[in-house]
C-alpha cells in the first residue's frame, strides 16, 4: 500500500498521532473531491498510506471521521486561541483576528465545496447534516458566545443575548459576497477588498454593542 501522506516519525512525534493526522488530511481531501458517498474508508486508508484497520482504530466509522475532518478544517483557520480575551487586549483586535480567520475559512475552495456538498446531501442524510453543523458552525458559535460573554463581563461590550450576537457577527462577516461565491456568481474577496469588508463588519458590530 503506498504511503502518500504519512511523514517519517521523529523525536517527540508519536507515530500514532502522525497516522491520525494523515488520515484526517486524506479524509478532507477525498470528501471534498468525491463527496461523502464517493469516499470509502478503503480509499481514505490508501490515500493516507495506512491500513483500513488503522483508520477504524482512530475513527469508529465514516460519519465519525467526517465530523472530525470538518472540525479539523475549522480549527486550521480558527484555533481556540483566537477566541481568548486576555486582560488589556481591546475586543476590536480580537474580533478582527476572528473575522479575518472566519472570512478566509468560508471563502476557501475546500469550504465552498463542503458547503455545496452539504446542501446537496441535506434532503438525503439529515444525520450527516447535523454532524457537520455541530462539528463546524455550532462549535464556532459556542466559542464566540463565550468570548462575547467575557467581553460583557469585562465591560468592553454590552451583550444581553450572546447567542444572537454571535450569530449576527458571523452573518456580518459572510455578507452577500459569500452567497454570490457559493452560487458561482463571483470570486472570493481577497487582499484589500477582503480586509475592508472584515473591518467594516467588525466596526459595525462593535458600534452596535459598545456600552453607552
ABEGO torsion letter per residue (X at the ends): XBBAABBBBBBGBBAAAAAAAAAAAAAAAAAAAAEAAABBAAAAAAAAGBBAAAAAAABABAAAAAAAAAAAAAAAABBAAAABBBBGBBAAAAAAAAAAAAAAAAABAAAAAAAAAAAAAAAABAAAAAAAAAABAAAAAAAAAAAAAAAAAAGABBBABAAAAAAAAAAAAAEAAAAAAAAGABBBBBEAAAAAAAAAAAAAAAAAABBX
